[in-house]
Structures are given as structure tokens and as C-alpha cells.
Amino acid sequence: MTALLWLSLKSQSDQSGVDMRLFAKTVVIGFLSLSSAIQAQSIVLEGVHLVPMTSEKVIHNQRVWIERGRISRIESMDNPAGQKADLYIDGRGKFLIPALSDTHFHQHRNSIEDTKLLFKLLIANGVGTVRTMAQWNEQDTIAIRQWAAQADTIAPHYYASGPQLNATNVKNVADAVAMVDMHQQRGYDFIKVHGNLDPQAYLALLERAAFYKLPVTGHAQRHLPLQYTLRMHSLAHIEELVVLLAGQQLQIPKVTPLELNDMVQQVKTSGITVTPTLSILALIPEYTDEKRYLALQKKYESQFIAYGEYLWFTNPDNPSYQSAFFKTPQMKKYIADMIQTSARLTKALSDAGVPLLVGSDNLGFHIAGFSVHEEMQQMQKAGMTPYQVLKAATADSARYLGRQALAGTLEVGKNAEFVLLAANPLLDISHTKRIEGVMHKGRWYNRAALDQLLSDVAQARQAEKTQPQ
């Protein structure tokens, strides 16, 4: 969750000359009109424009073979098909990209049923991998990870962080060591730091985590020099760097190019990975302006918000972005300056070659799945190229999570985890929203199947309104 809130998702011809591939395609089209995902041993995408993410290029008019959930062959459509497949998918004029990742995902409610709905939103938006960034009370992200890994579960590949660590549950060195030991014993993938820790406790936590090779991620240590924060494995929000530039006051001074360059060089030298989470920042002004807030609630994506979350965020008495605190002139200017400086810093880090990830920090009307596309658009708006943004969401995220051998690029031998788009995302990253189909866990979800996932969630959210909260 953004730190600001804490301030107050072939064939062959038969003897009669009939082209059996065309016949097979006709049959397949009939199947693809169904609203459920299709699983087949062998699948072929034909005529697709490949965006492999091994470099900034598009390979046109390709045939992609999938055998038992893996990419087995990629070839030009000029080559004879040679063998038959169980399922043919017409990809003519469409673009194929690796599945997307959200490295800053939250399931805010405690119900497993709610988590299932969030997972459907993720798959429907082409998000095949997530890293959850907190285990809330009454949640068990290890159990969720085990459930998500089942072959028949509609769920992304899931990486689990433990409970958020702050000054209330890590008060001293002994607490820090015990907390890291607990993470190791339970098998969490990441340790999440949220808030300032006692300096000695923080250093002890990093040392113990290094002993177990457990990556530590999270918020900056705002009360300490930048170098302390840069000892972590990754940083959860770029706004944390802006705060370190500006100090603790609700005022962001004009950052000089020299100051900006000095920070960028320190970040680059440290080797830390940064998740900008620009989109959650950019959404705050939508809450604090009455007309824009009404329009926000009427957006298509807003129908998918959990009703309990809707009630919390629409109540101005709660410490949400709707509270009076965020509507003061001082706070509005602070947020505007934060948005501008965060975008500027994102561009500078990208230009310097600092590894960036796509993480949406889905929260309130920033809906899981859709929020990933919003984040990518904000990164492009900050000055990154569409290729740089897409690489952060695919190849770079896969490497960060240790999945580079299986995912992140479209190559022979890798998992068939991809998204079929109606337009080229290297021209405009917003084209990642024009999804025609998704391949995940060996299942092909055509547009009708994806729409059914969305319909399932919309109906469930509507039903929540009749239940006691």
C-alpha cells in the first residue's frame, strides 16, 4: 500500500482436395465461442506477430507451436506446417507478448473467495504472475501460494511476502532476528518492511535475512540516510526516494539536476531494484476532486471493487484518500509535486539502467489486473519507452522473481504464458489493454472466456451489496 495513505489484474489435404486445416479451424472457431478455457495437448497460433521481449523487435507472420504447455517451435508461416495440432488459433494481424507480472499486489480482504475473484481479474487482464506485498491479519499467504499452484486453479503464479514489519512488531534486535527466523521456517518468498525501524534492529534484520538468503523489500528508512535503504533487495515505491530527497515535511522542494543525478547514481551503484508504483499516486487527485471522484466511481473497472472496500473508501470519516486530510490545499500541492517528481525520478532511473519493475499497488478503485495496465501507462507517461515498460512487466520481472528460465520472454522451451493483443504494444503501451486471448497453465482463454471471468466477478460484487458487511 502506498505510504501516503498511511499518513492520516494443420494439416494436410485429403484425397478429395479438402484443406483439413481449414476444416479444423472451422471446428475450433466453434469451440472458441464457448465461455470456458480450452486445454489441449498441442496448440498452434498461426500468423501472429511475435513480440519476444528478447530485444526490441517484432517478428511478423509467425507460427507458434505449444506442446504440453511449453513452446516447442517458432517458425515463419512460409514454412510448411508439417504436423497436425489439437487446437488452432487464428492470430493473423494480432500481437503476442509474454504474460504480465504485478510485483506489488495486495489481497486486502481475508476471504479466500475474495482472493479467487481477484485472481480472475488478474488472468482476465493478462497478468500471469504476482508478488503479494503483505500478509494481513487472518490471512495466510503460504496457504494461498499452495492453493494457487494447483494445476486446476484459476490463479497466477504467486509469490508470498510475510506480515508487514514495522516498529510495532520489530522493536529491537531480538524481535528482528525472531521475525526473520519465522519467515524462514514458514517459507515466505520475501520479507516486507513497512515503516521506520530501530537502526540496530533494521541492520540485524538485514544480516539475518542475508544468512537465509531471504530478500528484503519494502519502504525506505526515512529517518536514516539513503545508504541504509539501499541495503535492501528492492524498494517498493519510488515516492520513498522522493521523501528522502525532500525530508519529512509535507513539502517537496524543487530538486536540482545535481541532487537528482546524485541520488540516481547511488541507487544504480547499490544494485537495488525499484518498483515505481506511479499509478496509485496518480489516482489520488481523482479522490480529492468531487467531479473527478464521481467519474471515477462510474468507470467500467469500478464495478469490480469489493463492496466492503467501496464502503471504506467512500466514507470521508475513514483515513482514506476521501478524508479531509487529503483535500487540504497543502496536501493537494504536496501530492501534485510528489506525482511530478516521482515521474521525473522514474525516467532518470530508467535512463541510468536501474532495474525497474511493474507493480500496481492495487487499492480502492485501483482495481487488481486493470491496475497493471494503468501502471504501465503511467511509466510511459513518465518518459519510458513502451519497450522499456513492457520489459519491466515481463522479462525483468521474471528474472527478479527467479522465473527467467520458464517465463518473461517468448522462446522455445519456455512455458506457454502469453497474451494475444489486437494492436502493437511497442507503439503504445495502452495497447496491452486490447486483449484477444490469454494462455495460462496450459489453458487457452479466448475473449469470450475472459469476458466470462469478468462477468463472474461483477456478479459476485453485485451480490455482496445484499450481504451484511
C-alpha positions, 0 to 999 in steps of 0.5 A: 500500500502506498505510504501516503495513505498511511499518513492520516489484474494443420494439416494436410489435404485429403484425397478429395482436395479438402484443406483439413486445416481449414476444416479444423479451424472451422471446428475450433472457431466453434469451440472458441465461442464457448465461455470456458478455457480450452486445454489441449495437448498441442496448440498452434497460433498461426500468423501472429506477430511475435513480440519476444521481449528478447530485444526490441523487435517484432517478428511478423507472420509467425507460427507458434507451436505449444506442446504440453504447455511449453513452446516447442517451435517458432517458425515463419508461416512460409514454412510448411506446417508439417504436423497436425495440432489439437487446437488452432488459433487464428492470430493473423494481424494480432500481437503476442507478448509474454504474460504480465507480472504485478510485483506489488499486489495486495489481497486486502480482504481475508476471504479466500473467495475474495482472493479467487475473484481477484485472481480472475481479474488478474488472468482476465487482464493478462497478468500471469504472475504476482508478488503479494506485498503483505500478509494481513491479519487472518490471512495466510499467504503460504496457504494461498501460494499452495492453493494457487499452484494447483494445476486446476486453479484459476490463479497466477503464479504467486509469490508470498511476502510475510506480515508487514514489519514495522516498529510495532512488531520489530522493536529491537534486535531480538524481535528482528532476528525472531521475525526473520527466523519465522519467515524462514521456517514458514517459507515466505518468498520475501520479507516486507518492511513497512515503516521506520525501524530501530537502526540496530534492529533494521541492520540485524534484520538485514544480516539475518535475512542475508544468512537465509538468503531471504530478500528484503523489500519494502519502504525506505528508512526515512529517518536514516540516510539513503545508504541504509535503504539501499541495503535492501533487495528492492524498494517498493515505491519510488515516492520513498526516494522522493521523501528522502530527497525532500525530508519529512515535511509535507513539502517537496522542494524543487530538486536540482539536476545535481541532487537528482543525478546524485541520488540516481547514481547511488541507487544504480551503484547499490544494485537495488531494484525499484518498483515505481508504483506511479499509478496509485499516486496518480489516482489520488487527485481523482479522490480529492476532486468531487467531479473527478471522484464521481467519474471515477466511481462510474468507470467500467473497472469500478464495478469490480471493487469489493463492496466492503472496500467501496464502503471504506473508501467512500466514507470521508470519516475513514483515513482514506484518500476521501478524508479531509486530510487529503483535500487540504490545499497543502496536501493537494500541492504536496501530492501534485509535486510528489506525482511530478517528481516521482515521474521525473525520478522514474525516467532518470532511473530508467535512463541510468539502467536501474532495474525497474519493475511493474507493480500496481499497488492495487487499492480502492478503485485501483482495481487488481489486473486493470491496475497493471495496465494503468501502471504501465501507462503511467511509466510511459507517461513518465518518459519510458519507452513502451519497450522499456515498460513492457520489459519491466512487466515481463522479462525483468520481472521474471528474472527478479522473481527467479522465473527467467528460465520458464517465463518473461520472454517468448522462446522455445522451451519456455512455458506457454504464458502469453497474451494475444493483443489486437494492436502493437504494444511497442507503439503504445503501451495502452495497447496491452489493454486490447486483449484477444486471448490469454494462455495460462497453465496450459489453458487457452482463454479466448475473449469470450472466456475472459469476458466470462471471468469478468462477468463472474466477478461483477456478479459476485460484487453485485451480490455482496451489496445484499450481504451484511458487511 
